[in-house]
Amino acid sequence: MTSDPPARLTVFSRAECHLCDDLLDALRPLCEAFGAEIEVIDVDAHPEYGALHGERVPVVCGGETELCQYFLDAAAVRAYLRNFR
């Protein structure tokens, strides 16, 4: 029997960004409740993402879908994560 991989959210972030820290602090318990993983990508360490997002961080994506930016949209994240139950 194989199990499906857990849901994964990607957070585009940067160091020393209080909005990024606040969003991640709010996102972690939600992801724990759904058994989802969080991948944090520092846009300053990855120029390909820095060019895409610029100063527009944090951004939370589920796959290719942008779920929210700057502040956590818990309803949008929950709706996305429900697809993996």
C-alpha positions as CSV (number, residue, x, y, z in Angstrom):
1,M,0.0,0.0,0.0
2,T,1.4,3.4,-1.0
3,S,0.4,6.7,0.6
4,D,0.2,9.9,-1.2
5,P,2.9,12.5,-0.4
6,P,1.8,15.2,2.0
7,A,0.7,18.6,0.7
8,R,3.5,21.1,0.3
9,L,3.3,24.8,0.5
10,T,6.1,27.0,-0.8
11,V,6.8,30.3,1.0
12,F,8.9,32.8,-0.9
13,S,10.6,34.8,1.8
14,R,13.7,36.8,2.7
15,A,15.9,37.1,5.8
16,E,15.1,39.8,8.3
17,C,11.6,40.3,6.9
18,H,9.1,40.7,9.8
19,L,6.1,40.1,7.5
20,C,7.8,36.8,6.4
21,D,8.4,35.8,10.0
22,D,4.8,36.7,11.1
23,L,3.3,34.8,8.1
24,L,5.4,31.7,8.8
25,D,4.5,31.8,12.5
26,A,0.8,31.8,11.6
27,L,1.2,29.2,8.8
28,R,3.0,26.5,10.8
29,P,0.1,25.5,13.1
30,L,-2.3,25.4,10.1
31,C,0.1,23.1,8.2
32,E,0.6,20.9,11.2
33,A,-3.1,20.4,11.5
34,F,-3.3,19.3,7.9
35,G,0.0,17.3,7.9
36,A,1.4,19.6,5.2
37,E,5.0,20.5,4.7
38,I,6.4,24.0,4.2
39,E,9.3,24.8,1.9
40,V,10.8,28.2,2.5
41,I,12.7,29.8,-0.4
42,D,14.9,32.8,0.3
43,V,14.4,35.0,-2.8
44,D,17.8,36.7,-2.2
45,A,19.6,33.4,-2.3
46,H,17.9,32.3,-5.6
47,P,18.1,35.1,-8.2
48,E,15.5,33.4,-10.4
49,Y,12.9,33.9,-7.7
50,G,14.2,37.3,-6.7
51,A,13.5,38.5,-10.2
52,L,10.0,37.0,-10.1
53,H,9.0,38.3,-6.7
54,G,11.2,41.3,-6.1
55,E,10.1,43.1,-2.9
56,R,6.7,41.3,-3.0
57,V,7.3,38.8,-0.1
58,P,6.2,36.8,1.6
59,V,4.2,34.8,-1.0
60,V,2.6,31.5,-0.2
61,C,2.1,29.1,-3.2
62,G,0.4,25.7,-3.4
63,G,2.0,24.1,-6.5
64,E,1.8,26.8,-9.2
65,T,-1.1,28.6,-7.5
66,E,-0.5,31.7,-5.4
67,L,-2.6,31.5,-2.3
68,C,-1.7,34.7,-0.5
69,Q,0.9,37.4,-0.2
70,Y,2.1,39.7,2.6
71,F,-0.4,38.2,5.1
72,L,-1.7,34.7,5.7
73,D,-5.1,34.1,4.1
74,A,-6.0,31.1,6.3
75,A,-9.2,30.4,4.4
76,A,-7.4,30.1,1.0
77,V,-4.7,27.9,2.6
78,R,-7.3,25.7,4.2
79,A,-9.3,25.3,1.0
80,Y,-6.1,24.3,-0.8
81,L,-5.0,21.8,1.9
82,R,-8.4,20.2,2.0
83,N,-7.7,18.8,-1.5
84,F,-5.1,16.6,0.0
85,R,-7.2,14.8,2.6
